[in-house]
Amino acid sequence: MAEDVKSEDAGTGEWVMHYPRAIYFLNQANHAVRTRLEAALAPMQMTGIQYTVLSVIGSRDGLSSAELSRRFFVTPQTMNELIGGLQRRNLITRKEDPANRRILRMSLTSEGKRMIKACDAAADIVERDVFSFLPQESYEQFRELCRLIARNLRDRDEPAKAE
């Protein structure tokens, strides 16, 4: 195993990078959790990304495909394919934005809301299984750290997408 090294470009404070890398562990954990979630969602013929997109649309009614693609770090084309599949299954609707007819705003259908409830129940079981070994405080700290990492990366990527 490689030794820990100090990062010279991490700002003013001294920051130590550890090996194996945090991104290695994050990737391993992500793969293991995604595998469990995919298995739990399979009976509903849903994938993890489909479920997550439906969840975001359900909690933020009226998002556009472009906004979702930025949120999920995927190309607009990839998001449009995913959205098209959800629309064909009658889980979402898309309506023209009154201010800009080129923008299509998304909402869950009644069937989409039923699907979210079923998927949430399956995800609850997976999340409890994955994190139940942690004390509640550690779970909440981990959840917040993940949210901050995602937000930071999304915010940093925003100016590049605008150019």
C-alpha positions as CSV (number, residue, x, y, z in Angstrom):
1,M,0.0,0.0,0.0
2,A,1.2,3.5,-0.8
3,E,2.1,5.9,2.0
4,D,0.0,8.9,3.0
5,V,1.1,12.1,1.3
6,K,0.6,15.8,2.0
7,S,-1.2,17.7,-0.7
8,E,0.5,20.9,-1.7
9,D,-2.4,22.4,-3.7
10,A,-5.1,22.0,-1.1
11,G,-5.3,25.6,0.1
12,T,-3.7,27.3,3.1
13,G,-4.0,24.5,5.7
14,E,-2.1,21.3,5.6
15,W,-4.2,18.5,4.1
16,V,-3.2,14.9,4.1
17,M,-4.4,12.5,1.5
18,H,-4.6,8.9,2.6
19,Y,-4.2,5.7,0.6
20,P,-6.1,3.8,-0.4
21,R,-7.9,6.9,-1.6
22,A,-11.3,8.0,-0.3
23,I,-12.6,7.9,-3.8
24,Y,-11.7,4.2,-4.0
25,F,-13.8,3.5,-0.9
26,L,-16.6,5.7,-2.1
27,N,-16.6,3.8,-5.4
28,Q,-16.7,0.4,-3.6
29,A,-19.5,1.5,-1.3
30,N,-21.4,3.0,-4.2
31,H,-21.2,-0.2,-6.2
32,A,-22.3,-2.4,-3.3
33,V,-25.2,-0.1,-2.4
34,R,-26.3,0.2,-6.1
35,T,-26.3,-3.5,-6.5
36,R,-28.6,-3.9,-3.5
37,L,-30.9,-1.1,-4.6
38,E,-31.1,-2.5,-8.2
39,A,-32.1,-5.9,-6.8
40,A,-34.7,-4.4,-4.5
41,L,-36.2,-2.3,-7.4
42,A,-36.2,-5.1,-10.0
43,P,-39.6,-6.5,-9.1
44,M,-41.0,-3.0,-10.0
45,Q,-39.1,-3.0,-13.2
46,M,-37.2,0.1,-12.1
47,T,-33.5,0.9,-12.0
48,G,-31.8,3.0,-9.3
49,I,-31.4,6.0,-11.6
50,Q,-35.0,5.8,-12.7
51,Y,-36.2,5.7,-9.1
52,T,-33.9,8.6,-8.2
53,V,-35.0,10.7,-11.1
54,L,-38.7,10.0,-10.2
55,S,-37.9,11.0,-6.6
56,V,-36.4,14.3,-7.6
57,I,-39.3,15.1,-10.0
58,G,-41.7,14.3,-7.2
59,S,-40.0,16.6,-4.7
60,R,-39.2,19.4,-7.2
61,D,-42.2,19.5,-9.5
62,G,-41.6,21.3,-12.8
63,L,-38.0,20.6,-13.4
64,S,-36.7,20.5,-16.9
65,S,-34.6,17.7,-18.5
66,A,-31.6,20.0,-18.7
67,E,-31.9,20.8,-14.9
68,L,-32.0,17.0,-14.2
69,S,-29.0,16.3,-16.4
70,R,-27.0,18.8,-14.4
71,R,-28.2,17.4,-11.1
72,F,-27.3,13.8,-12.2
73,F,-24.0,14.7,-13.9
74,V,-25.1,13.1,-17.2
75,T,-25.5,14.5,-20.7
76,P,-28.8,16.0,-21.8
77,Q,-29.1,13.2,-24.4
78,T,-28.8,10.6,-21.7
79,M,-31.3,12.3,-19.5
80,N,-33.8,12.6,-22.4
81,E,-33.6,8.9,-23.0
82,L,-34.2,8.2,-19.4
83,I,-37.1,10.7,-19.2
84,G,-38.6,9.2,-22.4
85,G,-38.8,5.8,-20.9
86,L,-40.5,7.1,-17.7
87,Q,-43.0,9.0,-19.9
88,R,-43.7,5.9,-22.0
89,R,-44.5,4.1,-18.8
90,N,-46.9,6.9,-17.8
91,L,-44.9,7.8,-14.7
92,I,-44.3,11.4,-15.7
93,T,-45.9,14.1,-17.9
94,R,-44.1,16.8,-19.7
95,K,-45.7,20.2,-20.4
96,E,-44.4,23.3,-22.2
97,D,-43.2,26.1,-19.9
98,P,-45.5,29.1,-20.5
99,A,-42.5,31.4,-20.6
100,N,-40.4,29.3,-23.0
101,R,-42.2,26.7,-25.1
102,R,-38.9,24.9,-25.8
103,I,-38.6,23.9,-22.1
104,L,-40.7,21.0,-21.0
105,R,-41.5,20.9,-17.3
106,M,-42.0,17.5,-15.7
107,S,-44.5,16.2,-13.1
108,L,-45.4,12.8,-11.7
109,T,-48.6,11.2,-12.8
110,S,-50.8,9.3,-10.4
111,E,-49.0,6.1,-11.5
112,G,-45.7,7.8,-10.9
113,K,-46.7,8.7,-7.4
114,R,-47.7,5.1,-6.7
115,M,-44.4,3.9,-8.1
116,I,-42.5,6.3,-5.8
117,K,-44.3,4.9,-2.8
118,A,-43.4,1.3,-3.7
119,C,-39.8,2.2,-4.5
120,D,-39.4,4.2,-1.4
121,A,-40.5,1.2,0.7
122,A,-37.9,-0.9,-1.1
123,A,-35.2,1.8,-0.7
124,D,-36.0,2.1,3.0
125,I,-35.2,-1.5,3.5
126,V,-31.9,-1.2,1.6
127,E,-30.9,1.9,3.4
128,R,-31.7,0.5,6.8
129,D,-29.7,-2.7,5.9
130,V,-26.7,-0.7,4.7
131,F,-26.4,1.8,7.5
132,S,-28.0,0.1,10.5
133,F,-24.5,-0.7,11.9
134,L,-23.8,3.0,12.3
135,P,-25.0,5.1,15.3
136,Q,-27.8,7.5,14.2
137,E,-25.5,10.5,14.6
138,S,-22.8,8.9,12.3
139,Y,-25.5,8.1,9.7
140,E,-26.7,11.7,9.7
141,Q,-23.2,13.0,9.4
142,F,-22.4,10.7,6.5
143,R,-25.6,11.7,4.8
144,E,-24.8,15.4,5.2
145,L,-21.2,14.9,3.9
146,C,-22.5,13.1,0.8
147,R,-25.0,15.9,0.2
148,L,-22.2,18.5,0.6
149,I,-19.9,16.7,-1.8
150,A,-22.6,16.4,-4.5
151,R,-23.6,20.0,-4.1
152,N,-20.0,21.2,-4.2
153,L,-19.3,19.3,-7.4
154,R,-22.6,20.4,-9.0
155,D,-21.9,24.0,-8.1
156,R,-18.4,23.9,-9.5
157,D,-19.5,22.3,-12.7
158,E,-22.3,24.9,-13.3
159,P,-20.0,27.7,-14.6
160,A,-18.4,25.2,-17.1
161,K,-21.8,24.2,-18.5
162,A,-22.9,27.8,-18.9
163,E,-19.9,28.7,-21.1
